[in-house]
Amino acid sequence: MCVYIRAFAHQARIIKPPRVLVTRHILGRTIGAPGDVDRQSEVVAAALDLLATATEPNTIRELTEEYRTAPTR
């Protein structure tokens, strides 16, 4: 199970890991902004779902939500 940002999704197609989740986040923040626990939880849940449900090798799933900065509290 790998998680990539969209800018590197082409690498996943080249190296073909078994399962890949692609986010529309920025470099260095693959699962979300620091402090954005809700978004980070969403990405981890999506990765675990892909791990549990993918039936074909080299499965790539892309999340459509854009990167967001952490909410202020």
CHARMM internal coordinates of N, CA and C (Angstrom, degrees):
IC EDIT
DIST 1 N 1 CA 1.4440
DIST 1 CA 1 C 1.5124
ANGL 1 N 1 CA 1 C 107.64
DIST 1 C 2 N 1.3342
ANGL 1 CA 1 C 2 N 115.87
DIHE 1 N 1 CA 1 C 2 N 121.36
DIST 2 N 2 CA 1.4630
ANGL 1 C 2 N 2 CA 121.77
DIHE 1 CA 1 C 2 N 2 CA 177.78
DIST 2 CA 2 C 1.5196
ANGL 2 N 2 CA 2 C 108.92
DIHE 1 C 2 N 2 CA 2 C -124.25
DIST 2 C 3 N 1.3192
ANGL 2 CA 2 C 3 N 115.55
DIHE 2 N 2 CA 2 C 3 N 148.93
DIST 3 N 3 CA 1.4559
ANGL 2 C 3 N 3 CA 120.96
DIHE 2 CA 2 C 3 N 3 CA 173.34
DIST 3 CA 3 C 1.5171
ANGL 3 N 3 CA 3 C 106.87
DIHE 2 C 3 N 3 CA 3 C -122.05
DIST 3 C 4 N 1.3269
ANGL 3 CA 3 C 4 N 115.88
DIHE 3 N 3 CA 3 C 4 N 124.53
DIST 4 N 4 CA 1.4615
ANGL 3 C 4 N 4 CA 122.86
DIHE 3 CA 3 C 4 N 4 CA -178.91
DIST 4 CA 4 C 1.5174
ANGL 4 N 4 CA 4 C 109.54
DIHE 3 C 4 N 4 CA 4 C -121.10
DIST 4 C 5 N 1.3377
ANGL 4 CA 4 C 5 N 115.82
DIHE 4 N 4 CA 4 C 5 N 154.92
DIST 5 N 5 CA 1.4535
ANGL 4 C 5 N 5 CA 118.52
DIHE 4 CA 4 C 5 N 5 CA 166.89
DIST 5 CA 5 C 1.5249
ANGL 5 N 5 CA 5 C 107.06
DIHE 4 C 5 N 5 CA 5 C -83.66
DIST 5 C 6 N 1.2990
ANGL 5 CA 5 C 6 N 115.78
DIHE 5 N 5 CA 5 C 6 N 158.83
DIST 6 N 6 CA 1.4661
ANGL 5 C 6 N 6 CA 121.33
DIHE 5 CA 5 C 6 N 6 CA -174.74
DIST 6 CA 6 C 1.5371
ANGL 6 N 6 CA 6 C 112.78
DIHE 5 C 6 N 6 CA 6 C -56.18
DIST 6 C 7 N 1.3292
ANGL 6 CA 6 C 7 N 116.86
DIHE 6 N 6 CA 6 C 7 N -34.38
DIST 7 N 7 CA 1.4666
ANGL 6 C 7 N 7 CA 120.81
DIHE 6 CA 6 C 7 N 7 CA -178.94
DIST 7 CA 7 C 1.5250
ANGL 7 N 7 CA 7 C 112.71
DIHE 6 C 7 N 7 CA 7 C -60.37
DIST 7 C 8 N 1.3353
ANGL 7 CA 7 C 8 N 117.26
DIHE 7 N 7 CA 7 C 8 N -23.27
DIST 8 N 8 CA 1.4620
ANGL 7 C 8 N 8 CA 121.08
DIHE 7 CA 7 C 8 N 8 CA -178.48
DIST 8 CA 8 C 1.5284
ANGL 8 N 8 CA 8 C 112.91
DIHE 7 C 8 N 8 CA 8 C -111.98
DIST 8 C 9 N 1.3002
ANGL 8 CA 8 C 9 N 117.46
DIHE 8 N 8 CA 8 C 9 N 11.80
DIST 9 N 9 CA 1.4735
ANGL 8 C 9 N 9 CA 120.58
DIHE 8 CA 8 C 9 N 9 CA -179.67
DIST 9 CA 9 C 1.5262
ANGL 9 N 9 CA 9 C 111.46
DIHE 8 C 9 N 9 CA 9 C -60.10
DIST 9 C 10 N 1.3239
ANGL 9 CA 9 C 10 N 116.91
DIHE 9 N 9 CA 9 C 10 N -32.03
DIST 10 N 10 CA 1.4654
ANGL 9 C 10 N 10 CA 119.19
DIHE 9 CA 9 C 10 N 10 CA 178.82
DIST 10 CA 10 C 1.5351
ANGL 10 N 10 CA 10 C 111.40
DIHE 9 C 10 N 10 CA 10 C -61.93
DIST 10 C 11 N 1.3351
ANGL 10 CA 10 C 11 N 117.39
DIHE 10 N 10 CA 10 C 11 N -30.95
DIST 11 N 11 CA 1.4581
ANGL 10 C 11 N 11 CA 120.55
DIHE 10 CA 10 C 11 N 11 CA 177.52
DIST 11 CA 11 C 1.5267
ANGL 11 N 11 CA 11 C 111.49
DIHE 10 C 11 N 11 CA 11 C -65.45
DIST 11 C 12 N 1.3277
ANGL 11 CA 11 C 12 N 115.92
DIHE 11 N 11 CA 11 C 12 N -35.67
DIST 12 N 12 CA 1.4645
ANGL 11 C 12 N 12 CA 119.88
DIHE 11 CA 11 C 12 N 12 CA 178.09
DIST 12 CA 12 C 1.5213
ANGL 12 N 12 CA 12 C 110.41
DIHE 11 C 12 N 12 CA 12 C -63.34
DIST 12 C 13 N 1.3143
ANGL 12 CA 12 C 13 N 116.58
DIHE 12 N 12 CA 12 C 13 N -35.48
DIST 13 N 13 CA 1.4666
ANGL 12 C 13 N 13 CA 119.92
DIHE 12 CA 12 C 13 N 13 CA 179.28
DIST 13 CA 13 C 1.5313
ANGL 13 N 13 CA 13 C 111.49
DIHE 12 C 13 N 13 CA 13 C -70.86
DIST 13 C 14 N 1.3254
ANGL 13 CA 13 C 14 N 116.42
DIHE 13 N 13 CA 13 C 14 N -25.05
DIST 14 N 14 CA 1.4666
ANGL 13 C 14 N 14 CA 120.98
DIHE 13 CA 13 C 14 N 14 CA 179.47
DIST 14 CA 14 C 1.5305
ANGL 14 N 14 CA 14 C 111.11
DIHE 13 C 14 N 14 CA 14 C -82.61
DIST 14 C 15 N 1.3462
ANGL 14 CA 14 C 15 N 117.06
DIHE 14 N 14 CA 14 C 15 N -48.63
DIST 15 N 15 CA 1.4690
ANGL 14 C 15 N 15 CA 119.29
DIHE 14 CA 14 C 15 N 15 CA -174.97
DIST 15 CA 15 C 1.5233
ANGL 15 N 15 CA 15 C 113.40
DIHE 14 C 15 N 15 CA 15 C -87.03
DIST 15 C 16 N 1.3265
ANGL 15 CA 15 C 16 N 117.32
DIHE 15 N 15 CA 15 C 16 N -16.82
DIST 16 N 16 CA 1.4641
ANGL 15 C 16 N 16 CA 124.22
DIHE 15 CA 15 C 16 N 16 CA 172.44
DIST 16 CA 16 C 1.5374
ANGL 16 N 16 CA 16 C 114.86
DIHE 15 C 16 N 16 CA 16 C 54.81
DIST 16 C 17 N 1.3321
ANGL 16 CA 16 C 17 N 117.70
DIHE 16 N 16 CA 16 C 17 N 58.14
DIST 17 N 17 CA 1.4625
ANGL 16 C 17 N 17 CA 117.82
DIHE 16 CA 16 C 17 N 17 CA 171.70
DIST 17 CA 17 C 1.5312
ANGL 17 N 17 CA 17 C 109.10
DIHE 16 C 17 N 17 CA 17 C -66.93
DIST 17 C 18 N 1.3192
ANGL 17 CA 17 C 18 N 119.23
DIHE 17 N 17 CA 17 C 18 N 160.16
DIST 18 N 18 CA 1.4648
ANGL 17 C 18 N 18 CA 121.49
DIHE 17 CA 17 C 18 N 18 CA -174.06
DIST 18 CA 18 C 1.5271
ANGL 18 N 18 CA 18 C 114.31
DIHE 17 C 18 N 18 CA 18 C -58.37
DIST 18 C 19 N 1.3274
ANGL 18 CA 18 C 19 N 117.07
DIHE 18 N 18 CA 18 C 19 N -42.36
DIST 19 N 19 CA 1.4640
ANGL 18 C 19 N 19 CA 121.05
DIHE 18 CA 18 C 19 N 19 CA -178.28
DIST 19 CA 19 C 1.5241
ANGL 19 N 19 CA 19 C 108.20
DIHE 18 C 19 N 19 CA 19 C -142.32
DIST 19 C 20 N 1.3348
ANGL 19 CA 19 C 20 N 115.80
DIHE 19 N 19 CA 19 C 20 N 136.61
DIST 20 N 20 CA 1.4571
ANGL 19 C 20 N 20 CA 120.39
DIHE 19 CA 19 C 20 N 20 CA -178.56
DIST 20 CA 20 C 1.5268
ANGL 20 N 20 CA 20 C 109.52
DIHE 19 C 20 N 20 CA 20 C -135.87
DIST 20 C 21 N 1.3015
ANGL 20 CA 20 C 21 N 115.22
DIHE 20 N 20 CA 20 C 21 N 132.02
DIST 21 N 21 CA 1.4547
ANGL 20 C 21 N 21 CA 122.07
DIHE 20 CA 20 C 21 N 21 CA 171.57
DIST 21 CA 21 C 1.5182
ANGL 21 N 21 CA 21 C 106.66
DIHE 20 C 21 N 21 CA 21 C -109.03
DIST 21 C 22 N 1.3313
ANGL 21 CA 21 C 22 N 116.76
DIHE 21 N 21 CA 21 C 22 N 129.05
DIST 22 N 22 CA 1.4608
ANGL 21 C 22 N 22 CA 122.06
DIHE 21 CA 21 C 22 N 22 CA -178.63
DIST 22 CA 22 C 1.5233
ANGL 22 N 22 CA 22 C 108.62
DIHE 21 C 22 N 22 CA 22 C -111.50
DIST 22 C 23 N 1.3341
ANGL 22 CA 22 C 23 N 115.61
DIHE 22 N 22 CA 22 C 23 N 128.23
DIST 23 N 23 CA 1.4631
ANGL 22 C 23 N 23 CA 120.43
DIHE 22 CA 22 C 23 N 23 CA 177.68
DIST 23 CA 23 C 1.5260
ANGL 23 N 23 CA 23 C 109.44
DIHE 22 C 23 N 23 CA 23 C -109.84
DIST 23 C 24 N 1.3201
ANGL 23 CA 23 C 24 N 115.63
DIHE 23 N 23 CA 23 C 24 N 159.82
DIST 24 N 24 CA 1.4681
ANGL 23 C 24 N 24 CA 121.18
DIHE 23 CA 23 C 24 N 24 CA 176.65
DIST 24 CA 24 C 1.5281
ANGL 24 N 24 CA 24 C 109.67
DIHE 23 C 24 N 24 CA 24 C -98.60
DIST 24 C 25 N 1.3137
ANGL 24 CA 24 C 25 N 115.14
DIHE 24 N 24 CA 24 C 25 N 45.40
DIST 25 N 25 CA 1.4477
ANGL 24 C 25 N 25 CA 121.13
DIHE 24 CA 24 C 25 N 25 CA -177.89
DIST 25 CA 25 C 1.5149
ANGL 25 N 25 CA 25 C 110.05
DIHE 24 C 25 N 25 CA 25 C -100.83
DIST 25 C 26 N 1.3217
ANGL 25 CA 25 C 26 N 115.44
DIHE 25 N 25 CA 25 C 26 N 178.15
DIST 26 N 26 CA 1.4621
ANGL 25 C 26 N 26 CA 120.23
DIHE 25 CA 25 C 26 N 26 CA -177.92
DIST 26 CA 26 C 1.5287
ANGL 26 N 26 CA 26 C 110.65
DIHE 25 C 26 N 26 CA 26 C -96.18
DIST 26 C 27 N 1.3050
ANGL 26 CA 26 C 27 N 115.23
DIHE 26 N 26 CA 26 C 27 N 162.69
DIST 27 N 27 CA 1.4580
ANGL 26 C 27 N 27 CA 122.06
DIHE 26 CA 26 C 27 N 27 CA -179.06
DIST 27 CA 27 C 1.5200
ANGL 27 N 27 CA 27 C 110.43
DIHE 26 C 27 N 27 CA 27 C -55.50
DIST 27 C 28 N 1.3152
ANGL 27 CA 27 C 28 N 116.42
DIHE 27 N 27 CA 27 C 28 N 130.57
DIST 28 N 28 CA 1.4464
ANGL 27 C 28 N 28 CA 122.25
DIHE 27 CA 27 C 28 N 28 CA 178.84
DIST 28 CA 28 C 1.5210
ANGL 28 N 28 CA 28 C 113.89
DIHE 27 C 28 N 28 CA 28 C 89.76
DIST 28 C 29 N 1.3261
ANGL 28 CA 28 C 29 N 116.61
DIHE 28 N 28 CA 28 C 29 N -5.78
DIST 29 N 29 CA 1.4632
ANGL 28 C 29 N 29 CA 120.44
DIHE 28 CA 28 C 29 N 29 CA -178.98
DIST 29 CA 29 C 1.5269
ANGL 29 N 29 CA 29 C 109.63
DIHE 28 C 29 N 29 CA 29 C -133.50
DIST 29 C 30 N 1.2966
ANGL 29 CA 29 C 30 N 114.61
DIHE 29 N 29 CA 29 C 30 N 53.91
DIST 30 N 30 CA 1.4576
ANGL 29 C 30 N 30 CA 122.72
DIHE 29 CA 29 C 30 N 30 CA -174.00
DIST 30 CA 30 C 1.5169
ANGL 30 N 30 CA 30 C 113.32
DIHE 29 C 30 N 30 CA 30 C -56.67
DIST 30 C 31 N 1.3178
ANGL 30 CA 30 C 31 N 117.82
DIHE 30 N 30 CA 30 C 31 N -39.86
DIST 31 N 31 CA 1.4727
ANGL 30 C 31 N 31 CA 118.85
DIHE 30 CA 30 C 31 N 31 CA -178.44
DIST 31 CA 31 C 1.5186
ANGL 31 N 31 CA 31 C 113.06
DIHE 30 C 31 N 31 CA 31 C -101.86
DIST 31 C 32 N 1.3349
ANGL 31 CA 31 C 32 N 117.67
DIHE 31 N 31 CA 31 C 32 N 0.26
DIST 32 N 32 CA 1.4582
ANGL 31 C 32 N 32 CA 120.44
DIHE 31 CA 31 C 32 N 32 CA 176.15
DIST 32 CA 32 C 1.5086
ANGL 32 N 32 CA 32 C 112.53
DIHE 31 C 32 N 32 CA 32 C 136.81
DIST 32 C 33 N 1.3169
ANGL 32 CA 32 C 33 N 114.27
DIHE 32 N 32 CA 32 C 33 N 173.94
DIST 33 N 33 CA 1.4658
ANGL 32 C 33 N 33 CA 121.25
DIHE 32 CA 32 C 33 N 33 CA -178.20
DIST 33 CA 33 C 1.5324
ANGL 33 N 33 CA 33 C 110.70
DIHE 32 C 33 N 33 CA 33 C -71.00
DIST 33 C 34 N 1.3238
ANGL 33 CA 33 C 34 N 116.83
DIHE 33 N 33 CA 33 C 34 N 151.13
DIST 34 N 34 CA 1.4606
ANGL 33 C 34 N 34 CA 119.60
DIHE 33 CA 33 C 34 N 34 CA 174.43
DIST 34 CA 34 C 1.5303
ANGL 34 N 34 CA 34 C 109.61
DIHE 33 C 34 N 34 CA 34 C -57.55
DIST 34 C 35 N 1.3010
ANGL 34 CA 34 C 35 N 115.96
DIHE 34 N 34 CA 34 C 35 N 132.29
DIST 35 N 35 CA 1.4540
ANGL 34 C 35 N 35 CA 120.86
DIHE 34 CA 34 C 35 N 35 CA 179.27
DIST 35 CA 35 C 1.5160
ANGL 35 N 35 CA 35 C 115.11
DIHE 34 C 35 N 35 CA 35 C 86.55
DIST 35 C 36 N 1.3277
ANGL 35 CA 35 C 36 N 117.90
DIHE 35 N 35 CA 35 C 36 N -9.46
DIST 36 N 36 CA 1.4742
ANGL 35 C 36 N 36 CA 120.58
DIHE 35 CA 35 C 36 N 36 CA 179.48
DIST 36 CA 36 C 1.5273
ANGL 36 N 36 CA 36 C 108.43
DIHE 35 C 36 N 36 CA 36 C -89.89
DIST 36 C 37 N 1.3115
ANGL 36 CA 36 C 37 N 115.06
DIHE 36 N 36 CA 36 C 37 N 73.09
DIST 37 N 37 CA 1.4602
ANGL 36 C 37 N 37 CA 121.85
DIHE 36 CA 36 C 37 N 37 CA -174.74
DIST 37 CA 37 C 1.5306
ANGL 37 N 37 CA 37 C 111.00
DIHE 36 C 37 N 37 CA 37 C -61.85
DIST 37 C 38 N 1.3200
ANGL 37 CA 37 C 38 N 117.30
DIHE 37 N 37 CA 37 C 38 N -37.37
DIST 38 N 38 CA 1.4672
ANGL 37 C 38 N 38 CA 119.98
DIHE 37 CA 37 C 38 N 38 CA 179.99
DIST 38 CA 38 C 1.5262
ANGL 38 N 38 CA 38 C 111.16
DIHE 37 C 38 N 38 CA 38 C -61.84
DIST 38 C 39 N 1.3215
ANGL 38 CA 38 C 39 N 117.30
DIHE 38 N 38 CA 38 C 39 N -47.27
DIST 39 N 39 CA 1.4704
ANGL 38 C 39 N 39 CA 120.40
DIHE 38 CA 38 C 39 N 39 CA -179.62
DIST 39 CA 39 C 1.5225
ANGL 39 N 39 CA 39 C 110.67
DIHE 38 C 39 N 39 CA 39 C -67.31
DIST 39 C 40 N 1.3168
ANGL 39 CA 39 C 40 N 117.32
DIHE 39 N 39 CA 39 C 40 N -42.39
DIST 40 N 40 CA 1.4579
ANGL 39 C 40 N 40 CA 120.41
DIHE 39 CA 39 C 40 N 40 CA 179.33
DIST 40 CA 40 C 1.5261
ANGL 40 N 40 CA 40 C 110.27
DIHE 39 C 40 N 40 CA 40 C -60.38
DIST 40 C 41 N 1.3185
ANGL 40 CA 40 C 41 N 116.58
DIHE 40 N 40 CA 40 C 41 N -39.98
DIST 41 N 41 CA 1.4671
ANGL 40 C 41 N 41 CA 120.91
DIHE 40 CA 40 C 41 N 41 CA 177.91
DIST 41 CA 41 C 1.5220
ANGL 41 N 41 CA 41 C 111.20
DIHE 40 C 41 N 41 CA 41 C -65.02
DIST 41 C 42 N 1.3380
ANGL 41 CA 41 C 42 N 116.58
DIHE 41 N 41 CA 41 C 42 N -38.45
DIST 42 N 42 CA 1.4690
ANGL 41 C 42 N 42 CA 120.63
DIHE 41 CA 41 C 42 N 42 CA 177.87
DIST 42 CA 42 C 1.5272
ANGL 42 N 42 CA 42 C 111.24
DIHE 41 C 42 N 42 CA 42 C -62.36
DIST 42 C 43 N 1.3287
ANGL 42 CA 42 C 43 N 116.27
DIHE 42 N 42 CA 42 C 43 N -43.06
DIST 43 N 43 CA 1.4689
ANGL 42 C 43 N 43 CA 120.47
DIHE 42 CA 42 C 43 N 43 CA -178.98
DIST 43 CA 43 C 1.5236
ANGL 43 N 43 CA 43 C 110.39
DIHE 42 C 43 N 43 CA 43 C -66.80
DIST 43 C 44 N 1.3197
ANGL 43 CA 43 C 44 N 117.47
DIHE 43 N 43 CA 43 C 44 N -44.76
DIST 44 N 44 CA 1.4665
ANGL 43 C 44 N 44 CA 120.63
DIHE 43 CA 43 C 44 N 44 CA 179.22
DIST 44 CA 44 C 1.5267
ANGL 44 N 44 CA 44 C 110.24
DIHE 43 C 44 N 44 CA 44 C -63.70
DIST 44 C 45 N 1.3243
ANGL 44 CA 44 C 45 N 117.89
DIHE 44 N 44 CA 44 C 45 N -41.46
DIST 45 N 45 CA 1.4702
ANGL 44 C 45 N 45 CA 121.05
DIHE 44 CA 44 C 45 N 45 CA 177.89
DIST 45 CA 45 C 1.5265
ANGL 45 N 45 CA 45 C 110.58
DIHE 44 C 45 N 45 CA 45 C -62.93
DIST 45 C 46 N 1.3348
ANGL 45 CA 45 C 46 N 117.80
DIHE 45 N 45 CA 45 C 46 N -40.58
DIST 46 N 46 CA 1.4625
ANGL 45 C 46 N 46 CA 121.02
DIHE 45 CA 45 C 46 N 46 CA 178.27
DIST 46 CA 46 C 1.5316
ANGL 46 N 46 CA 46 C 110.82
DIHE 45 C 46 N 46 CA 46 C -65.53
DIST 46 C 47 N 1.3220
ANGL 46 CA 46 C 47 N 116.99
DIHE 46 N 46 CA 46 C 47 N -38.53
DIST 47 N 47 CA 1.4680
ANGL 46 C 47 N 47 CA 120.94
DIHE 46 CA 46 C 47 N 47 CA 177.84
DIST 47 CA 47 C 1.5269
ANGL 47 N 47 CA 47 C 110.91
DIHE 46 C 47 N 47 CA 47 C -65.05
DIST 47 C 48 N 1.3185
ANGL 47 CA 47 C 48 N 116.65
DIHE 47 N 47 CA 47 C 48 N -43.63
DIST 48 N 48 CA 1.4668
ANGL 47 C 48 N 48 CA 119.84
DIHE 47 CA 47 C 48 N 48 CA 178.57
DIST 48 CA 48 C 1.5298
ANGL 48 N 48 CA 48 C 111.10
DIHE 47 C 48 N 48 CA 48 C -66.26
DIST 48 C 49 N 1.3261
ANGL 48 CA 48 C 49 N 116.86
DIHE 48 N 48 CA 48 C 49 N -37.30
DIST 49 N 49 CA 1.4572
ANGL 48 C 49 N 49 CA 120.38
DIHE 48 CA 48 C 49 N 49 CA 176.48
DIST 49 CA 49 C 1.5279
ANGL 49 N 49 CA 49 C 110.82
DIHE 48 C 49 N 49 CA 49 C -62.82
DIST 49 C 50 N 1.3222
ANGL 49 CA 49 C 50 N 116.17
DIHE 49 N 49 CA 49 C 50 N -44.08
DIST 50 N 50 CA 1.4691
ANGL 49 C 50 N 50 CA 119.96
DIHE 49 CA 49 C 50 N 50 CA 177.91
DIST 50 CA 50 C 1.5225
ANGL 50 N 50 CA 50 C 110.45
DIHE 49 C 50 N 50 CA 50 C -62.22
DIST 50 C 51 N 1.3106
ANGL 50 CA 50 C 51 N 116.67
DIHE 50 N 50 CA 50 C 51 N -41.48
DIST 51 N 51 CA 1.4625
ANGL 50 C 51 N 51 CA 121.10
DIHE 50 CA 50 C 51 N 51 CA 178.25
DIST 51 CA 51 C 1.5231
ANGL 51 N 51 CA 51 C 111.06
DIHE 50 C 51 N 51 CA 51 C -59.40
DIST 51 C 52 N 1.3264
ANGL 51 CA 51 C 52 N 116.72
DIHE 51 N 51 CA 51 C 52 N -38.97
DIST 52 N 52 CA 1.4625
ANGL 51 C 52 N 52 CA 121.45
DIHE 51 CA 51 C 52 N 52 CA -177.09
DIST 52 CA 52 C 1.5241
ANGL 52 N 52 CA 52 C 113.60
DIHE 51 C 52 N 52 CA 52 C -81.56
DIST 52 C 53 N 1.3302
ANGL 52 CA 52 C 53 N 117.63
DIHE 52 N 52 CA 52 C 53 N -26.04
DIST 53 N 53 CA 1.4690
ANGL 52 C 53 N 53 CA 119.12
DIHE 52 CA 52 C 53 N 53 CA -170.89
DIST 53 CA 53 C 1.5252
ANGL 53 N 53 CA 53 C 115.66
DIHE 52 C 53 N 53 CA 53 C -110.37
DIST 53 C 54 N 1.3076
ANGL 53 CA 53 C 54 N 118.73
DIHE 53 N 53 CA 53 C 54 N -15.89
DIST 54 N 54 CA 1.4676
ANGL 53 C 54 N 54 CA 120.25
DIHE 53 CA 53 C 54 N 54 CA -178.20
DIST 54 CA 54 C 1.5194
ANGL 54 N 54 CA 54 C 110.13
DIHE 53 C 54 N 54 CA 54 C -65.42
DIST 54 C 55 N 1.3028
ANGL 54 CA 54 C 55 N 116.10
DIHE 54 N 54 CA 54 C 55 N 128.43
DIST 55 N 55 CA 1.4636
ANGL 54 C 55 N 55 CA 120.42
DIHE 54 CA 54 C 55 N 55 CA -178.58
DIST 55 CA 55 C 1.5260
ANGL 55 N 55 CA 55 C 112.79
DIHE 54 C 55 N 55 CA 55 C -109.11
DIST 55 C 56 N 1.3041
ANGL 55 CA 55 C 56 N 117.53
DIHE 55 N 55 CA 55 C 56 N -13.47
DIST 56 N 56 CA 1.4659
ANGL 55 C 56 N 56 CA 121.89
DIHE 55 CA 55 C 56 N 56 CA -179.11
DIST 56 CA 56 C 1.5229
ANGL 56 N 56 CA 56 C 109.93
DIHE 55 C 56 N 56 CA 56 C -113.45
DIST 56 C 57 N 1.3341
ANGL 56 CA 56 C 57 N 117.29
DIHE 56 N 56 CA 56 C 57 N 147.38
DIST 57 N 57 CA 1.4610
ANGL 56 C 57 N 57 CA 119.07
DIHE 56 CA 56 C 57 N 57 CA 174.80
DIST 57 CA 57 C 1.5297
ANGL 57 N 57 CA 57 C 110.23
DIHE 56 C 57 N 57 CA 57 C -67.71
DIST 57 C 58 N 1.3141
ANGL 57 CA 57 C 58 N 115.92
DIHE 57 N 57 CA 57 C 58 N 155.62
DIST 58 N 58 CA 1.4660
ANGL 57 C 58 N 58 CA 122.45
DIHE 57 CA 57 C 58 N 58 CA 178.53
DIST 58 CA 58 C 1.5254
ANGL 58 N 58 CA 58 C 112.73
DIHE 57 C 58 N 58 CA 58 C 60.89
DIST 58 C 59 N 1.3275
ANGL 58 CA 58 C 59 N 116.38
DIHE 58 N 58 CA 58 C 59 N 37.73
DIST 59 N 59 CA 1.4593
ANGL 58 C 59 N 59 CA 121.30
DIHE 58 CA 58 C 59 N 59 CA 178.49
DIST 59 CA 59 C 1.5224
ANGL 59 N 59 CA 59 C 109.58
DIHE 58 C 59 N 59 CA 59 C -77.33
DIST 59 C 60 N 1.3248
ANGL 59 CA 59 C 60 N 116.22
DIHE 59 N 59 CA 59 C 60 N 128.86
DIST 60 N 60 CA 1.4550
ANGL 59 C 60 N 60 CA 122.15
DIHE 59 CA 59 C 60 N 60 CA 177.93
DIST 60 CA 60 C 1.5269
ANGL 60 N 60 CA 60 C 107.72
DIHE 59 C 60 N 60 CA 60 C -121.76
DIST 60 C 61 N 1.3311
ANGL 60 CA 60 C 61 N 115.71
DIHE 60 N 60 CA 60 C 61 N 125.72
DIST 61 N 61 CA 1.4676
ANGL 60 C 61 N 61 CA 121.11
DIHE 60 CA 60 C 61 N 61 CA 177.01
DIST 61 CA 61 C 1.5174
ANGL 61 N 61 CA 61 C 107.81
DIHE 60 C 61 N 61 CA 61 C -123.15
DIST 61 C 62 N 1.3265
ANGL 61 CA 61 C 62 N 116.40
DIHE 61 N 61 CA 61 C 62 N 136.11
DIST 62 N 62 CA 1.4588
ANGL 61 C 62 N 62 CA 120.88
DIHE 61 CA 61 C 62 N 62 CA -179.69
DIST 62 CA 62 C 1.5176
ANGL 62 N 62 CA 62 C 110.00
DIHE 61 C 62 N 62 CA 62 C -112.44
DIST 62 C 63 N 1.3294
ANGL 62 CA 62 C 63 N 115.34
DIHE 62 N 62 CA 62 C 63 N 131.50
DIST 63 N 63 CA 1.4605
ANGL 62 C 63 N 63 CA 120.36
DIHE 62 CA 62 C 63 N 63 CA 172.82
DIST 63 CA 63 C 1.5226
ANGL 63 N 63 CA 63 C 107.98
DIHE 62 C 63 N 63 CA 63 C -82.01
DIST 63 C 64 N 1.3115
ANGL 63 CA 63 C 64 N 117.21
DIHE 63 N 63 CA 63 C 64 N 139.39
DIST 64 N 64 CA 1.4627
ANGL 63 C 64 N 64 CA 120.56
DIHE 63 CA 63 C 64 N 64 CA -174.72
DIST 64 CA 64 C 1.5280
ANGL 64 N 64 CA 64 C 113.49
DIHE 63 C 64 N 64 CA 64 C -92.51
DIST 64 C 65 N 1.3252
ANGL 64 CA 64 C 65 N 117.61
DIHE 64 N 64 CA 64 C 65 N -13.82
DIST 65 N 65 CA 1.4600
ANGL 64 C 65 N 65 CA 119.81
DIHE 64 CA 64 C 65 N 65 CA -178.56
DIST 65 CA 65 C 1.5223
ANGL 65 N 65 CA 65 C 110.47
DIHE 64 C 65 N 65 CA 65 C -69.46
DIST 65 C 66 N 1.3209
ANGL 65 CA 65 C 66 N 115.30
DIHE 65 N 65 CA 65 C 66 N 136.05
DIST 66 N 66 CA 1.4637
ANGL 65 C 66 N 66 CA 121.57
DIHE 65 CA 65 C 66 N 66 CA 179.04
DIST 66 CA 66 C 1.5274
ANGL 66 N 66 CA 66 C 110.60
DIHE 65 C 66 N 66 CA 66 C -77.10
DIST 66 C 67 N 1.3178
ANGL 66 CA 66 C 67 N 116.19
DIHE 66 N 66 CA 66 C 67 N 161.32
DIST 67 N 67 CA 1.4592
ANGL 66 C 67 N 67 CA 122.42
DIHE 66 CA 66 C 67 N 67 CA 175.93
DIST 67 CA 67 C 1.5268
ANGL 67 N 67 CA 67 C 108.86
DIHE 66 C 67 N 67 CA 67 C -62.65
DIST 67 C 68 N 1.3000
ANGL 67 CA 67 C 68 N 115.12
DIHE 67 N 67 CA 67 C 68 N 142.80
DIST 68 N 68 CA 1.4691
ANGL 67 C 68 N 68 CA 120.03
DIHE 67 CA 67 C 68 N 68 CA 174.52
DIST 68 CA 68 C 1.5238
ANGL 68 N 68 CA 68 C 108.46
DIHE 67 C 68 N 68 CA 68 C -136.56
DIST 68 C 69 N 1.3075
ANGL 68 CA 68 C 69 N 115.62
DIHE 68 N 68 CA 68 C 69 N 151.24
DIST 69 N 69 CA 1.4587
ANGL 68 C 69 N 69 CA 119.28
DIHE 68 CA 68 C 69 N 69 CA 176.98
DIST 69 CA 69 C 1.5175
ANGL 69 N 69 CA 69 C 108.33
DIHE 68 C 69 N 69 CA 69 C -76.97
DIST 69 C 70 N 1.2953
ANGL 69 CA 69 C 70 N 116.05
DIHE 69 N 69 CA 69 C 70 N 160.74
DIST 70 N 70 CA 1.4671
ANGL 69 C 70 N 70 CA 120.30
DIHE 69 CA 69 C 70 N 70 CA -178.06
DIST 70 CA 70 C 1.5254
ANGL 70 N 70 CA 70 C 110.06
DIHE 69 C 70 N 70 CA 70 C -64.93
DIST 70 C 71 N 1.3090
ANGL 70 CA 70 C 71 N 116.61
DIHE 70 N 70 CA 70 C 71 N 140.06
DIST 71 N 71 CA 1.4672
ANGL 70 C 71 N 71 CA 119.44
DIHE 70 CA 70 C 71 N 71 CA 177.53
DIST 71 CA 71 C 1.5296
ANGL 71 N 71 CA 71 C 110.62
DIHE 70 C 71 N 71 CA 71 C -66.74
DIST 71 C 72 N 1.2920
ANGL 71 CA 71 C 72 N 116.21
DIHE 71 N 71 CA 71 C 72 N 145.92
DIST 72 N 72 CA 1.4612
ANGL 71 C 72 N 72 CA 119.15
DIHE 71 CA 71 C 72 N 72 CA 176.70
DIST 72 CA 72 C 1.5246
ANGL 72 N 72 CA 72 C 108.90
DIHE 71 C 72 N 72 CA 72 C -84.44
DIST 72 C 73 N 1.3026
ANGL 72 CA 72 C 73 N 115.44
DIHE 72 N 72 CA 72 C 73 N 140.93
DIST 73 N 73 CA 1.4633
ANGL 72 C 73 N 73 CA 119.90
DIHE 72 CA 72 C 73 N 73 CA -178.28
DIST 73 CA 73 C 1.4949
ANGL 73 N 73 CA 73 C 110.51
DIHE 72 C 73 N 73 CA 73 C -121.58
END
COOR INIT
IC SEED 1 N 1 CA 1 C
IC BUILD
